Amino acid sequence: MVRVSTSTREAAVYRPRRIRWVAVPGAAAVVILFTVLSFGLHGRTGDGMGQFARGDQGAMIGLGVLAALGILMFIRPRVQADPDHVQIRNVFGSFDLPWTAVRAVRFDRNSAWATLELHDDETVPLHALQAADKDYAVEGVRKLRALHSAASA
């Protein structure tokens, strides 16, 4: 979902694209794999000292669901920017920054994602604008730079 225009008065929302093609099917495959493996948990354990129960099968499926949720965290990132501020939601952590706190929007060569360079020499990664998304990420960085320039003027 992207709203981009040449006007710097409109908000822009960016989310990673290519990672969704991997994460969603990967999460589904993990749940299916753990479910199939859970059906193999029956009878005696390998050393013969214990016995698998239905709870063990349920726990195996539950572990698959938890692993899938962990994989789906990689589709969580989002950057939402308007003329006044930028909201960043990364895999872990969120930031809401006014443009006045931002020195530059960077997307260095060989960098996995764009970053915001702040006036206090800190950097904030923008996981939503990933190098794997190529032109989409470049378009997003250009829009963020335009919003930053408009706010600085």
Phi, psi and omega in degrees: 000114183225133172239109181227137174218173178283343179281140177271006179274342182267153177282155178233137178233128180230139175226149180296145183257303188295328181296332178295325181293336180262315188292315184294308176296326178296318179296318178297319180296322179295316179298316179297315180299312181294326177293315178297317178297328181295331179289343177278351180272088176208160180078204183279154176288173184300324181270359177077004183272344182222182181221138177285145179235174179301326179299326178294321177295316178297321179295321179296318177295318178300320176297322177297319179295317178296319177297320179296319177297323176298319178294320182291346176299336182285351174260005181288327187304145178204144172238126178232119185230145173225182183298341184261322185205173179230132177252128182240129173237112180261184178304312174235121176097155179222155179221144173229106187239138170285152180298336180294340178274350185261128176273318183202154171257118186243146172215080187289153176298141181068015176267141182287332180206167179286162177221156170256128176263123183265162182294338179268023178066018172269161173232147178238119180288147176247084183297343180285339180250086186261148179300330180297337181275358173048248186300325178299316179292319179297317177300318179296317179295319178298318178295317178296321177296322178294317178295320179296316179296319179296322180287330181281339184284000000 
